[in-house]
Amino acid sequence: MANIKSAIKRAEKNVSQNAKNSAQKSAMRTAIKAFEANPSEELFRAASSAIDKAETKGLIHKNKASRDKARLASKLA
């Protein structure tokens, strides 16, 4: 464990940020699975939005986000 006050604060912040990132990725995966189970325009928009949010937060690479959305769009068509 860290001894310096600022290092302790940073470690606590990292733990909370990791929890937020994990929840965001989980929400993205849930939205994608819901779309794949029952493809519809509304679920496509929800999944696409979840992918975009994960991309803007830096959780996934922009090319992966683009690839995932393209695959979902092809399933919709």
Buried (B, 14 or more C-beta within 10 A) or exposed (E): EEEEEEEEEEEEEEEEEEEEBEEBBEBBEEBBEBBEEEBEEEBBEBBBEBBBBBBEEEBBEEEEBEEBBEEBEEEBE
